Amino acid sequence: MNKLNDAKLEVLDCTIRDGGLTNKSDFPIDTVRAVYRAACEAGIDYIELGYRNSKKIFSTEEYGPWRFCEENTLRKTVNSIEKRNTKISIMQDAHKAEAEDIIPKSESVVDLIRIATYVKDIDKAVRLANNASEKGYMCSINIMAISRETTKDIEYTLKKIESETSVEMVYIVDSFGALYPEDVNRLFDMYKKHLTNKKIGVHFHNNQQLAFANSIEVIRLGIDCIDGTLYGLGRGAGNCPIELLIGYLRSERYDLLPLLEVIEEKILKLRENIDWGYHIPYMLSGILNKHPKDACDWLSSSNKYKIIEFYKNIMGN
Amino acid sequence: MNKLNDAKLEVLDCTIRDGGLTNKSDFPIDTVRAVYRAACEAGIDYIELGYRNSKKIFSTEEYGPWRFCEENTLRKTVNSIEKRNTKISIMQDAHKAEAEDIIPKSESVVDLIRIATYVKDIDKAVRLANNASEKGYMCSINIMAISRETTKDIEYTLKKIESETSVEMVYIVDSFGALYPEDVNRLFDMYKKHLTNKKIGVHFHNNQQLAFANSIEVIRLGIDCIDGTLYGLGRGAGNCPIELLIGYLRSERYDLLPLLEVIEEKILKLRENIDWGYHIPYMLSGILNKHPKDACDWLSSSNKYKIIEFYKNIMGN
């Protein structure tokens, strides 16, 4: 029943990092600790605890600690919890983060730094990635909003990453939840063609209920790393529910129960304030290949259920 | 952008029929009329308005009119609405319906009769199918809970349908939401091998958020007919959301807007009383290949959010 073709596939939980886009990264520390503990117990390969973005761009008054992931915060988070085989990740946005915020690996609990970038910011991403690599971390570059980029620009970006960095992983990021399995297939081939000795990862959004399905598609193709979040928590329609992924893999390397426990204890309660998941405005953003921001704003307003008005707006009528 | 390889793919809306499993088929007639009108305006190929099951088995006190779909009820439902190219379907359960409840096609607004059956009831299904065919209707046999059947039993059933009926369509029904794309692929091949001159249809449940993805998988393979429901309304986790399917197809044959309109006007309101969609107990039923009944009961109880207790029960601890 084990669906892993080989032992190389890795799973990354980014519940706190991507979920932090729904609440300005302002989780109670006991929620983050519970999620961390569950990931360690479940055997998840990486857990991403938030962003290390710049305090010059994000106000510490407005944003919670997981937008900055200071070393002290991280140490308090993981304190006294057995890490097992789970590696700790943080993310830097290429256009919102600074190299000097990264301390040497020898002084940090962090293992992996992921640089999220739009194609237009690839120069900044390369600088931040090289900074992280030089300071001793594993590193990835995650190309966001890839459904909007031309083949030419994606190829240019991949060649640049290949020749100018020593990152271990490069990600396909479907920020808009616009990709169908056949699109993912095509992108995977493009990545494979231009990257040597680098792992390929995927981060899917669930606007069209395809985050898990697209994950299955790339497992068939031989992907190296898949992102998921508990109960799909994440911006807009959310992400690939990690419990579905672990359920599918049927691998002895992973244990579903700790994930279900923390969903019951911590994640379901978040639904009282955060309404992630399937909604028509998110679906339309996905189909039309647009940023989910307008849909998020619409769903936070009193117009939430006026889906025809949203449809007319997004179609430009 | 059109994803239809050819003109043959057809879409069937079974919002009222499968949704009727959540509310004992007790919809207000104006809801059913609105759904019917939307399907006609959107160009949906078939709309299934309910079951024609036996009053000896279902009490008319307890169940609403769409469990019986009497000819008078159907005529009132479709009265004065332009039918365009949309054909009308009703379903009979092989073990809960009777041949004499079917009147001749010449006296009915119904075009298609679908016989839903478990493998064990295939003899009854064949009798009901031949009854419908003889009375002048298009007919299908829909093999339910197919994820639980052995290859040998499925092949026996397909051969029986091939040799003893003249039905136009045979369906793969994933009643438990247990099938992954690779399973669907295998079943499609089996159907193709044993059926000649019969269309193949699919009906997916969304326990693992794969109903739409499995639909994409069979579109790639060349499926003939796909079931969907508005906003995924249906028993348990629900069905393939028809708006996702139509959005994906990008075909001039279909119009998304009438579907979104009726979702806004009628379907979203149903969520006040019916909580279909993604829930961990439904997910676990799907992964474990079990009937959703226990999960439905659990979610209707005060234990709704005690997912670990459900997990332990379903795992037999």
Interface residues (C-beta under 8 A of the other chain):
Chain A: Y180 P181 E182 N206 Q208 Q209 L210 A211 F212 A213 N214 I216 E217 R220 Y231 G232 P241 E243 L244 G247 Y248 L257 L260 E261 I263 E264 L268 G277 Y278 I280 M283 L284 I287 Y305 K306 I307 I308 Y311
Chain B: Y180 P181 E182 N206 Q208 Q209 L210 A211 F212 A213 N214 I216 E217 R220 Y231 G232 P241 E243 L244 G247 Y248 L257 L260 E261 I263 E264 L268 G277 Y278 I280 M283 L284 I287 Y305 K306 I307 I308 Y311
